[in-house]
């Protein structure tokens, strides 16, 4: 039986809510299949989604989440790859451009910004799935978090560049090795997570820097091209995710 669009969206929201709550992937799929069968049975008898959720989808999701155990082992198992991936995003571009350096400010600020970013996106996904936000509202929230993180990173880079001296600046050969290690992390992460985003997005982020390294391009133009590639890449990923979500629902 084909479910209504509202029911399909609710199942998708259930999966997102439980995933961002740290639940086990296999258990999430089992719960989603049970819910699908329940909804099919209800709709075949002329009932609506509200008859299943009691008129409060958010409370329904919270109750299911509270009844399930948190998959702490799964979270801990994914932590090393996550740390490597975040580090790769922060240093690969600078290593390619040849301006990589390490300072106390960067070592403290970058991990802090990454942690805040992850917390922000988890909160965003949980809230949007629990309250079934519209696509427009999701885009606004996603963009707000992204702009805030970008502003914080820019502030750190500015302060580090003009106010603090780095305690370590790798040689150019070492920077190329670090860049190659970053690329390897992106590829391994894509294979591990079975998603293409960790390859496509770095191509937009760092591909232009790599190409411009072998060309005579002014600093101002390099900054413009890098910034444009960043926003084009983010827009591309958001559009693809939006299209995939539409197909699924």
C-alpha positions in Angstrom: 0.0 0.0 0.0 1.2 3.5 -0.9 1.3 5.8 2.2 0.2 9.4 2.1 2.9 12.1 1.7 2.4 13.1 5.3 3.1 9.6 6.6 6.2 9.2 4.4 7.6 12.4 5.7 6.9 11.3 9.3 8.8 8.1 8.8 11.7 10.1 7.3 11.6 12.5 10.3 11.5 9.5 12.7 14.7 8.1 11.2 16.4 11.5 11.4 15.3 12.1 15.0 16.5 8.7 16.2 19.8 8.9 14.3 20.6 12.3 15.8 19.7 10.9 19.2 22.5 8.3 18.9 20.3 5.2 18.3 21.5 2.1 16.6 21.1 2.1 12.8 19.6 -1.5 12.7 17.1 -0.7 15.4 16.1 2.5 13.7 15.3 0.6 10.5 13.3 -2.0 12.5 11.3 0.7 14.2 10.7 2.5 10.9 9.4 -0.7 9.3 7.1 -1.4 12.2 5.8 2.2 12.0 5.3 1.8 8.2 3.2 -1.3 8.7 1.2 0.4 11.5 0.5 3.4 9.3 -0.5 1.2 6.3 -2.9 -0.7 8.5 -4.3 2.6 9.9 -4.7 4.2 6.5 -6.4 1.1 5.0 -9.1 1.6 7.7 -9.5 5.2 6.8 -7.5 6.6 9.8 -5.0 9.5 9.6 -1.5 10.0 11.0 -2.9 11.8 14.0 -4.7 8.6 15.1 -1.3 6.9 15.3 0.6 9.7 17.0 -2.2 10.8 19.2 -2.2 14.3 17.6 1.4 15.1 18.7 4.1 13.7 16.4 6.8 15.4 18.5 5.7 13.6 21.7 5.4 10.4 19.8 9.1 10.7 18.6 10.3 11.5 22.0 8.5 8.6 23.6 10.0 6.2 21.0 13.5 7.7 21.5 13.2 7.3 25.3 12.3 3.6 25.0 15.4 2.8 22.9 18.9 2.5 24.2 21.5 4.9 23.1 24.2 3.3 21.0 27.2 4.6 22.9 29.6 2.0 21.3 28.5 3.1 17.8 29.1 6.8 18.7 32.6 6.0 20.2 33.4 3.9 17.1 32.6 6.8 14.8 34.5 9.4 16.8 38.1 8.8 15.5 36.9 9.1 11.8 34.9 12.2 12.7 38.0 13.8 14.4 40.2 13.0 11.3 37.6 14.4 9.0 37.2 17.6 10.8 41.0 18.0 11.0 41.2 17.4 7.3 38.7 20.1 6.5 40.5 22.6 8.6 44.1 22.0 7.3 43.9 20.6 3.8 43.2 23.9 2.0 45.9 25.7 3.9 48.4 22.9 3.1 47.6 23.1 -0.6 47.9 27.0 -0.6 51.1 26.9 1.3 50.0 29.0 4.2 49.5 26.3 6.8 50.7 27.2 10.3 50.0 26.1 13.8 49.3 28.4 16.7 47.8 28.1 20.2 44.7 30.1 19.1 44.0 27.7 16.2 44.6 24.6 18.4 42.0 25.8 20.9 39.5 27.7 18.6 39.2 25.2 15.7 38.1 22.2 17.8 35.8 24.4 19.8 34.1 25.8 16.7 33.8 22.2 15.2 32.2 21.0 18.4 29.7 23.9 18.5 29.0 23.3 14.8 28.2 19.6 15.3 26.0 20.5 18.3 24.2 23.1 16.3 23.5 20.8 13.4 22.4 18.0 15.7 20.0 20.4 17.4 18.8 21.7 14.0 18.1 18.2 12.7 16.4 17.0 15.8 14.1 20.1 16.0 13.3 20.1 12.3 12.4 16.4 12.3 10.4 16.6 15.5 8.4 19.6 14.3 8.3 18.8 10.6 9.7 22.1 9.4 9.1 23.3 5.9 11.9 23.1 3.3 12.2 26.9 3.4 12.6 27.0 7.2 15.2 24.2 7.1 17.2 26.1 4.4 17.2 29.3 6.5 18.2 27.4 9.7 20.9 25.5 7.9 22.3 28.7 6.2 22.3 30.6 9.5 24.4 27.9 11.2 26.7 27.8 8.3 27.2 31.6 8.1 27.8 31.7 11.9 30.5 29.1 11.7 32.1 30.7 8.7 32.2 34.1 10.5 33.7 32.5 13.6 36.4 30.8 11.5 37.2 34.0 9.6 37.5 35.8 12.9 40.0 33.2 14.2 42.0 33.3 11.0 42.1 37.2 11.1 43.2 37.3 14.7 45.8 34.6 14.2 47.2 36.3 11.1 47.6 39.8 12.5 48.0 39.3 16.3 49.7 36.0 17.0 52.8 34.3 15.9 52.6 30.6 15.0 54.8 28.2 17.0 55.2 25.8 14.0 55.2 26.4 10.2 55.8 23.2 8.2 58.0 23.2 5.1 56.4 23.1 1.7 57.2 19.4 1.2 55.6 18.6 4.6 52.5 20.7 3.6 52.1 18.6 0.5 52.3 15.4 2.6 49.6 16.8 4.9 47.4 17.7 2.0 47.8 14.2 0.6 46.8 12.8 4.0 43.8 15.0 4.0 42.6 13.8 0.6 43.1 10.2 1.8 40.9 10.9 4.8 38.1 12.3 2.6 38.2 9.1 0.4 38.4 6.7 3.3 35.5 8.6 5.0 33.4 8.3 1.8 34.0 4.6 1.7 33.3 4.1 5.4 30.1 6.2 5.5 29.0 5.1 2.0 28.3 8.7 0.9 29.8 10.8 -1.8 29.5 14.2 0.1 32.9 13.9 1.8 34.5 13.7 -1.7 32.3 16.1 -3.7 32.4 19.0 -1.1 36.2 19.0 -0.7 36.5 19.1 -4.5 34.7 22.4 -4.5 36.5 23.6 -1.4 40.1 22.7 -2.3 40.1 21.8 -6.0 40.4 25.5 -7.1 43.3 26.1 -4.7 45.2 23.1 -6.1 44.6 24.3 -9.7 45.5 27.9 -9.0 48.8 26.8 -7.3 50.1 26.0 -10.8 48.8 29.2 -12.4 49.7 32.9 -12.1 46.6 34.3 -10.2 46.6 37.4 -8.1 45.9 37.0 -4.4 42.6 38.9 -4.6 41.4 36.7 -7.4 42.4 33.6 -5.5 40.3 34.7 -2.5 37.4 35.4 -4.8 37.5 32.1 -6.6 38.0 30.2 -3.3 35.0 31.9 -1.7 32.8 31.4 -4.8 33.7 27.7 -5.0 32.9 27.3 -1.3 29.4 28.7 -1.7 28.8 27.0 -5.0 29.8 23.7 -3.4 27.5 24.2 -0.4 24.6 25.2 -2.6 25.2 22.1 -4.8 25.2 19.7 -1.8 22.1 21.4 -0.4 20.2 21.1 -3.7 21.1 17.5 -4.2 20.1 16.6 -0.6 16.8 18.5 -1.1 16.1 16.6 -4.3 16.9 13.3 -2.7 14.6 14.1 0.2 11.8 15.0 -2.2 12.2 11.7 -4.0 12.1 9.7 -0.8 9.0 11.5 0.5 
